[in-house]
Amino acid sequence: MGQRYLVVVDMQHDFVDGALGTSEAQAIVASVAAKAQAFDGIVVFTKDTHYNDYLQTLEGKNLPVEHCLHGTPGWELMPELQAIRDERSSFVFEKTTFASLDLAMWLAEENVAEPIESIELIGLCTDICVVSNAFLIKAWIPEVPLKVDASLCAGVTPDSHKAALATLRSCQVEVINDPA
């Protein structure tokens, strides 16, 4: 069978303990790191990446909270995840919007080279970047099994996390460790 991939989405300071941090995000850091450390496939990371013009972008106008500004402490991966990224020499996909087209296209190319067994997403925020990346990947490689681990994701709020999981399920993304 093919390779398995784990995509760790936006486990950055600003989403955990910074400008947009939540207690739910803080609660999953150790478990996300443990999953990435033990994963027996290819682990890749995404990083939400904005620049000094963030407040002039459409996202910045809709969410006027500067976050994940390139090169700032809030943009950095949580130390536990950065250590795994360094140890495994994992790819990092910087993205200036909710999902990474580069990641989806790269996974599609990987799938052509060797059929992918499965892709699993974990991280932040379930209701924005996790769901957006899942749908973009699903659009590029619809026949590859795609999973989201509900226990290793956190949303902007607990209710939006649950709503995103329902949306993922309705679009044939397998939600594992689902409390629903």
DRENMAR-905974 format. One record per residue (C-alpha): residue number from 1; z, y, x; residue in three letters. Coordinates in steps of 0.001 Angstrom, whole numbers, plus 500000, padded with zeros to 6 digits. Example, Ala and Ser with C-alpha at 12.3 -4.5 7.8 and 13.67 -1.06 7.14 Angstrom:
2
<pt><k>1</k><up>507800</up><north>495500</north><east>512300</east><r>ALA</r></pt>
<pt><k>2</k><up>507140</up><north>498940</north><east>513670</east><r>SER</r></pt>
//
This chain:
180
<pt><k>1</k><up>500000</up><north>500000</north><east>500000</east><r>MET</r></pt>
<pt><k>2</k><up>499640</up><north>503631</north><east>501036</east><r>GLY</r></pt>
<pt><k>3</k><up>502030</up><north>506171</north><east>502417</east><r>GLN</r></pt>
<pt><k>4</k><up>504866</up><north>507744</north><east>500435</east><r>ARG</r></pt>
<pt><k>5</k><up>505499</up><north>511487</north><east>500539</east><r>TYR</r></pt>
<pt><k>6</k><up>508597</up><north>513549</north><east>499826</east><r>LEU</r></pt>
<pt><k>7</k><up>508097</up><north>517260</north><east>499174</east><r>VAL</r></pt>
<pt><k>8</k><up>511263</up><north>519328</north><east>499642</east><r>VAL</r></pt>
<pt><k>9</k><up>510680</up><north>522558</north><east>497728</east><r>VAL</r></pt>
<pt><k>10</k><up>512167</up><north>525898</north><east>498816</east><r>ASP</r></pt>
<pt><k>11</k><up>515589</up><north>524798</north><east>500060</east><r>MET</r></pt>
<pt><k>12</k><up>516102</up><north>528262</north><east>501531</east><r>GLN</r></pt>
<pt><k>13</k><up>519196</up><north>530430</north><east>501827</east><r>HIS</r></pt>
<pt><k>14</k><up>518067</up><north>532982</north><east>499249</east><r>ASP</r></pt>
<pt><k>15</k><up>517786</up><north>530255</north><east>496588</east><r>PHE</r></pt>
<pt><k>16</k><up>521017</up><north>528503</north><east>497576</east><r>VAL</r></pt>
<pt><k>17</k><up>523570</up><north>531081</north><east>498700</east><r>ASP</r></pt>
<pt><k>18</k><up>521601</up><north>534316</north><east>498896</east><r>GLY</r></pt>
<pt><k>19</k><up>519903</up><north>536797</north><east>496581</east><r>ALA</r></pt>
<pt><k>20</k><up>518982</up><north>534202</north><east>493922</east><r>LEU</r></pt>
<pt><k>21</k><up>521514</up><north>531492</north><east>494752</east><r>GLY</r></pt>
<pt><k>22</k><up>523337</up><north>529429</north><east>492153</east><r>THR</r></pt>
<pt><k>23</k><up>526254</up><north>527037</north><east>492145</east><r>SER</r></pt>
<pt><k>24</k><up>523853</up><north>524300</north><east>490958</east><r>GLU</r></pt>
<pt><k>25</k><up>521637</up><north>524869</north><east>494006</east><r>ALA</r></pt>
<pt><k>26</k><up>524638</up><north>524809</north><east>496323</east><r>GLN</r></pt>
<pt><k>27</k><up>525773</up><north>521542</north><east>494765</east><r>ALA</r></pt>
<pt><k>28</k><up>522581</up><north>519637</north><east>495716</east><r>ILE</r></pt>
<pt><k>29</k><up>522126</up><north>520695</north><east>499365</east><r>VAL</r></pt>
<pt><k>30</k><up>523952</up><north>517744</north><east>500947</east><r>ALA</r></pt>
<pt><k>31</k><up>522259</up><north>515203</north><east>498665</east><r>SER</r></pt>
<pt><k>32</k><up>518799</up><north>516696</north><east>499254</east><r>VAL</r></pt>
<pt><k>33</k><up>519421</up><north>516516</north><east>503006</east><r>ALA</r></pt>
<pt><k>34</k><up>520611</up><north>512906</north><east>502731</east><r>ALA</r></pt>
<pt><k>35</k><up>517490</up><north>511929</north><east>500751</east><r>LYS</r></pt>
<pt><k>36</k><up>515161</up><north>513664</north><east>503239</east><r>ALA</r></pt>
<pt><k>37</k><up>516980</up><north>512093</north><east>506193</east><r>GLN</r></pt>
<pt><k>38</k><up>516777</up><north>508566</north><east>504773</east><r>ALA</r></pt>
<pt><k>39</k><up>513259</up><north>508804</north><east>503295</east><r>PHE</r></pt>
<pt><k>40</k><up>510945</up><north>506115</north><east>504650</east><r>ASP</r></pt>
<pt><k>41</k><up>507735</up><north>508085</north><east>504423</east><r>GLY</r></pt>
<pt><k>42</k><up>506374</up><north>511511</north><east>505227</east><r>ILE</r></pt>
<pt><k>43</k><up>508647</up><north>514475</north><east>504475</east><r>VAL</r></pt>
<pt><k>44</k><up>507142</up><north>517938</north><east>504035</east><r>VAL</r></pt>
<pt><k>45</k><up>508763</up><north>521241</north><east>503156</east><r>PHE</r></pt>
<pt><k>46</k><up>507699</up><north>524345</north><east>501281</east><r>THR</r></pt>
<pt><k>47</k><up>509079</up><north>527798</north><east>501940</east><r>LYS</r></pt>
<pt><k>48</k><up>508802</up><north>530644</north><east>499493</east><r>ASP</r></pt>
<pt><k>49</k><up>507463</up><north>533459</north><east>501673</east><r>THR</r></pt>
<pt><k>50</k><up>507292</up><north>537125</north><east>500774</east><r>HIS</r></pt>
<pt><k>51</k><up>506684</up><north>540292</north><east>502757</east><r>TYR</r></pt>
<pt><k>52</k><up>507810</up><north>543909</north><east>502655</east><r>ASN</r></pt>
<pt><k>53</k><up>505385</up><north>544655</north><east>499804</east><r>ASP</r></pt>
<pt><k>54</k><up>507081</up><north>542103</north><east>497517</east><r>TYR</r></pt>
<pt><k>55</k><up>508235</up><north>544661</north><east>494955</east><r>LEU</r></pt>
<pt><k>56</k><up>504616</up><north>545848</north><east>494557</east><r>GLN</r></pt>
<pt><k>57</k><up>503353</up><north>542337</north><east>493730</east><r>THR</r></pt>
<pt><k>58</k><up>503133</up><north>541039</north><east>490169</east><r>LEU</r></pt>
<pt><k>59</k><up>505982</up><north>538610</north><east>490884</east><r>GLU</r></pt>
<pt><k>60</k><up>508061</up><north>541461</north><east>492326</east><r>GLY</r></pt>
<pt><k>61</k><up>507447</up><north>543588</north><east>489247</east><r>LYS</r></pt>
<pt><k>62</k><up>508565</up><north>540708</north><east>487003</east><r>ASN</r></pt>
<pt><k>63</k><up>511467</up><north>539652</north><east>489249</east><r>LEU</r></pt>
<pt><k>64</k><up>512535</up><north>542790</north><east>491139</east><r>PRO</r></pt>
<pt><k>65</k><up>514909</up><north>540980</north><east>493499</east><r>VAL</r></pt>
<pt><k>66</k><up>513738</up><north>540876</north><east>497096</east><r>GLU</r></pt>
<pt><k>67</k><up>514094</up><north>537337</north><east>498392</east><r>HIS</r></pt>
<pt><k>68</k><up>512688</up><north>535001</north><east>501033</east><r>CYS</r></pt>
<pt><k>69</k><up>511266</up><north>537879</north><east>503064</east><r>LEU</r></pt>
<pt><k>70</k><up>509471</up><north>536382</north><east>506055</east><r>HIS</r></pt>
<pt><k>71</k><up>511694</up><north>536292</north><east>509120</east><r>GLY</r></pt>
<pt><k>72</k><up>514958</up><north>537166</north><east>507363</east><r>THR</r></pt>
<pt><k>73</k><up>517992</up><north>534856</north><east>507188</east><r>PRO</r></pt>
<pt><k>74</k><up>517350</up><north>534333</north><east>503447</east><r>GLY</r></pt>
<pt><k>75</k><up>513874</up><north>532960</north><east>504201</east><r>TRP</r></pt>
<pt><k>76</k><up>515234</up><north>530221</north><east>506483</east><r>GLU</r></pt>
<pt><k>77</k><up>515754</up><north>526658</north><east>505341</east><r>LEU</r></pt>
<pt><k>78</k><up>519347</up><north>525594</north><east>504869</east><r>MET</r></pt>
<pt><k>79</k><up>520614</up><north>524333</north><east>508265</east><r>PRO</r></pt>
<pt><k>80</k><up>520879</up><north>520720</north><east>507079</east><r>GLU</r></pt>
<pt><k>81</k><up>517212</up><north>520771</north><east>506041</east><r>LEU</r></pt>
<pt><k>82</k><up>516025</up><north>522696</north><east>509094</east><r>GLN</r></pt>
<pt><k>83</k><up>517601</up><north>520037</north><east>511321</east><r>ALA</r></pt>
<pt><k>84</k><up>515699</up><north>517294</north><east>509463</east><r>ILE</r></pt>
<pt><k>85</k><up>512485</up><north>519305</north><east>509597</east><r>ARG</r></pt>
<pt><k>86</k><up>512876</up><north>519692</north><east>513370</east><r>ASP</r></pt>
<pt><k>87</k><up>513888</up><north>516070</north><east>513946</east><r>GLU</r></pt>
<pt><k>88</k><up>510997</up><north>514662</north><east>511941</east><r>ARG</r></pt>
<pt><k>89</k><up>508472</up><north>517326</north><east>513036</east><r>SER</r></pt>
<pt><k>90</k><up>507698</up><north>517766</north><east>509361</east><r>SER</r></pt>
<pt><k>91</k><up>505007</up><north>520068</north><east>508052</east><r>PHE</r></pt>
<pt><k>92</k><up>506121</up><north>523311</north><east>506441</east><r>VAL</r></pt>
<pt><k>93</k><up>503901</up><north>524983</north><east>503866</east><r>PHE</r></pt>
<pt><k>94</k><up>504657</up><north>528671</north><east>503463</east><r>GLU</r></pt>
<pt><k>95</k><up>503666</up><north>529901</north><east>500034</east><r>LYS</r></pt>
<pt><k>96</k><up>503455</up><north>533433</north><east>498680</east><r>THR</r></pt>
<pt><k>97</k><up>503543</up><north>532310</north><east>495071</east><r>THR</r></pt>
<pt><k>98</k><up>505169</up><north>529561</north><east>493021</east><r>PHE</r></pt>
<pt><k>99</k><up>503025</up><north>526693</north><east>494316</east><r>ALA</r></pt>
<pt><k>100</k><up>501161</up><north>525903</north><east>497512</east><r>SER</r></pt>
<pt><k>101</k><up>497436</up><north>525362</north><east>497157</east><r>LEU</r></pt>
<pt><k>102</k><up>497398</up><north>524402</north><east>500850</east><r>ASP</r></pt>
<pt><k>103</k><up>499926</up><north>521626</north><east>500163</east><r>LEU</r></pt>
<pt><k>104</k><up>497943</up><north>520268</north><east>497210</east><r>ALA</r></pt>
<pt><k>105</k><up>494678</up><north>520305</north><east>499149</east><r>MET</r></pt>
<pt><k>106</k><up>496337</up><north>518681</north><east>502193</east><r>TRP</r></pt>
<pt><k>107</k><up>497776</up><north>515906</north><east>500027</east><r>LEU</r></pt>
<pt><k>108</k><up>494344</up><north>515382</north><east>498446</east><r>ALA</r></pt>
<pt><k>109</k><up>492831</up><north>515041</north><east>501947</east><r>GLU</r></pt>
<pt><k>110</k><up>495603</up><north>512649</north><east>502971</east><r>GLU</r></pt>
<pt><k>111</k><up>494855</up><north>510596</north><east>499852</east><r>ASN</r></pt>
<pt><k>112</k><up>491169</up><north>510345</north><east>500809</east><r>VAL</r></pt>
<pt><k>113</k><up>492083</up><north>509222</north><east>504334</east><r>ALA</r></pt>
<pt><k>114</k><up>494584</up><north>506632</north><east>503042</east><r>GLU</r></pt>
<pt><k>115</k><up>495466</up><north>506266</north><east>499356</east><r>PRO</r></pt>
<pt><k>116</k><up>498924</up><north>507691</north><east>498692</east><r>ILE</r></pt>
<pt><k>117</k><up>501407</up><north>505301</north><east>497084</east><r>GLU</r></pt>
<pt><k>118</k><up>503553</up><north>508078</north><east>495573</east><r>SER</r></pt>
<pt><k>119</k><up>504681</up><north>511678</north><east>495899</east><r>ILE</r></pt>
<pt><k>120</k><up>508195</up><north>512771</north><east>495015</east><r>GLU</r></pt>
<pt><k>121</k><up>509406</up><north>516364</north><east>494688</east><r>LEU</r></pt>
<pt><k>122</k><up>512963</up><north>517614</north><east>495073</east><r>ILE</r></pt>
<pt><k>123</k><up>514438</up><north>521079</north><east>495524</east><r>GLY</r></pt>
<pt><k>124</k><up>514423</up><north>524522</north><east>493956</east><r>LEU</r></pt>
<pt><k>125</k><up>513847</up><north>525872</north><east>491391</east><r>CYS</r></pt>
<pt><k>126</k><up>512992</up><north>523113</north><east>488926</east><r>THR</r></pt>
<pt><k>127</k><up>511646</up><north>525542</north><east>486348</east><r>ASP</r></pt>
<pt><k>128</k><up>509492</up><north>527626</north><east>488689</east><r>ILE</r></pt>
<pt><k>129</k><up>508398</up><north>526227</north><east>492050</east><r>CYS</r></pt>
<pt><k>130</k><up>509078</up><north>522514</north><east>491553</east><r>VAL</r></pt>
<pt><k>131</k><up>507158</up><north>522365</north><east>488273</east><r>VAL</r></pt>
<pt><k>132</k><up>504358</up><north>524591</north><east>489633</east><r>SER</r></pt>
<pt><k>133</k><up>503874</up><north>522434</north><east>492725</east><r>ASN</r></pt>
<pt><k>134</k><up>504007</up><north>519269</north><east>490631</east><r>ALA</r></pt>
<pt><k>135</k><up>501260</up><north>520504</north><east>488317</east><r>PHE</r></pt>
<pt><k>136</k><up>499063</up><north>521749</north><east>491148</east><r>LEU</r></pt>
<pt><k>137</k><up>499371</up><north>518416</north><east>492960</east><r>ILE</r></pt>
<pt><k>138</k><up>498726</up><north>516573</north><east>489680</east><r>LYS</r></pt>
<pt><k>139</k><up>495567</up><north>518651</north><east>489153</east><r>ALA</r></pt>
<pt><k>140</k><up>494224</up><north>517828</north><east>492624</east><r>TRP</r></pt>
<pt><k>141</k><up>495130</up><north>514132</north><east>492711</east><r>ILE</r></pt>
<pt><k>142</k><up>495784</up><north>513037</north><east>489110</east><r>PRO</r></pt>
<pt><k>143</k><up>495807</up><north>509299</north><east>489829</east><r>GLU</r></pt>
<pt><k>144</k><up>498601</up><north>509404</north><east>492422</east><r>VAL</r></pt>
<pt><k>145</k><up>502020</up><north>508624</north><east>490937</east><r>PRO</r></pt>
<pt><k>146</k><up>504090</up><north>511804</north><east>490967</east><r>LEU</r></pt>
<pt><k>147</k><up>507869</up><north>511879</north><east>490578</east><r>LYS</r></pt>
<pt><k>148</k><up>510556</up><north>514531</north><east>490376</east><r>VAL</r></pt>
<pt><k>149</k><up>514172</up><north>513556</north><east>491061</east><r>ASP</r></pt>
<pt><k>150</k><up>516182</up><north>515466</north><east>488450</east><r>ALA</r></pt>
<pt><k>151</k><up>519445</up><north>514939</north><east>490338</east><r>SER</r></pt>
<pt><k>152</k><up>518032</up><north>516623</north><east>493461</east><r>LEU</r></pt>
<pt><k>153</k><up>516655</up><north>519711</north><east>491745</east><r>CYS</r></pt>
<pt><k>154</k><up>518285</up><north>522779</north><east>490258</east><r>ALA</r></pt>
<pt><k>155</k><up>516819</up><north>525401</north><east>487993</east><r>GLY</r></pt>
<pt><k>156</k><up>517470</up><north>529078</north><east>487552</east><r>VAL</r></pt>
<pt><k>157</k><up>519859</up><north>527962</north><east>484800</east><r>THR</r></pt>
<pt><k>158</k><up>520948</up><north>524509</north><east>483630</east><r>PRO</r></pt>
<pt><k>159</k><up>518964</up><north>525027</north><east>480398</east><r>ASP</r></pt>
<pt><k>160</k><up>515754</up><north>526014</north><east>482205</east><r>SER</r></pt>
<pt><k>161</k><up>516203</up><north>522980</north><east>484498</east><r>HIS</r></pt>
<pt><k>162</k><up>516325</up><north>520700</north><east>481421</east><r>LYS</r></pt>
<pt><k>163</k><up>513332</up><north>522446</north><east>479849</east><r>ALA</r></pt>
<pt><k>164</k><up>511290</up><north>521990</north><east>483042</east><r>ALA</r></pt>
<pt><k>165</k><up>512159</up><north>518292</north><east>483141</east><r>LEU</r></pt>
<pt><k>166</k><up>510948</up><north>517930</north><east>479550</east><r>ALA</r></pt>
<pt><k>167</k><up>507697</up><north>519704</north><east>480453</east><r>THR</r></pt>
<pt><k>168</k><up>507215</up><north>517482</north><east>483497</east><r>LEU</r></pt>
<pt><k>169</k><up>507733</up><north>514341</north><east>481408</east><r>ARG</r></pt>
<pt><k>170</k><up>505234</up><north>515561</north><east>478809</east><r>SER</r></pt>
<pt><k>171</k><up>502596</up><north>515946</north><east>481555</east><r>CYS</r></pt>
<pt><k>172</k><up>503078</up><north>512401</north><east>482866</east><r>GLN</r></pt>
<pt><k>173</k><up>505242</up><north>513260</north><east>485850</east><r>VAL</r></pt>
<pt><k>174</k><up>507920</up><north>510601</north><east>486184</east><r>GLU</r></pt>
<pt><k>175</k><up>511378</up><north>512163</north><east>486080</east><r>VAL</r></pt>
<pt><k>176</k><up>513851</up><north>509926</north><east>487904</east><r>ILE</r></pt>
<pt><k>177</k><up>517641</up><north>510086</north><east>487855</east><r>ASN</r></pt>
<pt><k>178</k><up>517196</up><north>511949</north><east>484588</east><r>ASP</r></pt>
<pt><k>179</k><up>520378</up><north>512689</north><east>482664</east><r>PRO</r></pt>
<pt><k>180</k><up>518391</up><north>513014</north><east>479402</east><r>ALA</r></pt>
//
